[in-house]
Amino acid sequence: MPSESAVLVPRNTKQTGDETEARIIAALIEYDYSVSIPFGDNDRYDLIVDTESRLRRVQYKTGWVEDEVVRFKTASKTTVGGTVTLTDYGGDIDAFAVRCKDTDELYWVSLEAAGRKNTDLRLAEPEIDHSNVKRAEKYRFERRLP
């Protein structure tokens, strides 16, 4: 625990991403999955998870809580020559592994269940029962891992 005189430095996005990656890898290993990390930064996926039935390409994301919803981005953002481009993951991944930075909960969301640009996982009971409403509880790691 930091002393009272210690100055807390705000985390940068790289550190937050590293913490997300480490937490997700540790949890997958705890659940007895074999995890591989591709060499370099040029792949569209961050991890490969070896399940009993197949290898799954996984993109990890950091989510946050806003309006009783865990939100996370499901498109990569690149800037080339001052132009910002959002690209969804299409058939390049099989699932998103998400750590909510506000609650430290982990979620597993298949590509089919995710939105093209972002995804919301509701923490509270929704007012309506609709197929597009995703309850966060349903996507928690211990319930959704392959």
Beta strands, then each sheet from edge to edge (+ up, - down):
strand 1: 34-36
strand 2: 47-50
strand 3: 55-66
strand 4: 69-73
strand 5: 75-80
strand 6: 83-88
strand 7: 95-100
strand 8: 106-110
strand 9: 118-122
sheet 1: 1+ 2- 3+ 4- 9+
sheet 2: 1+ 2- 3+ 7+ 8-
sheet 3: 5+ 6-
end
